[in-house]
């Protein structure tokens, strides 16, 4: 059996001390920022639900400093050049896991954007960033 490094799951809902995050219609939601380890393999896990249509884009912004204010837009936090969305078109209530290689920065956070026909009842029920440190 091969060796597995240390596995960590960062639960952004628990960090925010909430059970869900509303992303109504065309809202833009930012998670809290977290520090990024080096020499790790990453995976984002997202689950949304809604009483109507789900139309979300999930992105991972990065920066080398903590945001001036958590959970709001910050000019230092950007989607790195050459990177696209973690999940470009989340449109159902299934579990989505997406491997992702963050830019070599100190911090990252999720940016979730509702678009088009996204229902007013849409919410995020699970938002995690997992990583396994190389050994």
Beta strands, then each sheet from edge to edge (+ up, - down):
strand 1: 7-11
strand 2: 21-22
strand 3: 28-30
strand 4: 34-35
strand 5: 40-49
strand 6: 56-63
strand 7: 87-90
strand 8: 96-100
strand 9: 107-114
strand 10: 123-133
sheet 1: 1+ 10- 2+
sheet 2: 1+ 10- 5+ 8-
sheet 3: 3+ 9- 4+
sheet 4: 3+ 9- 6+ 7-
end
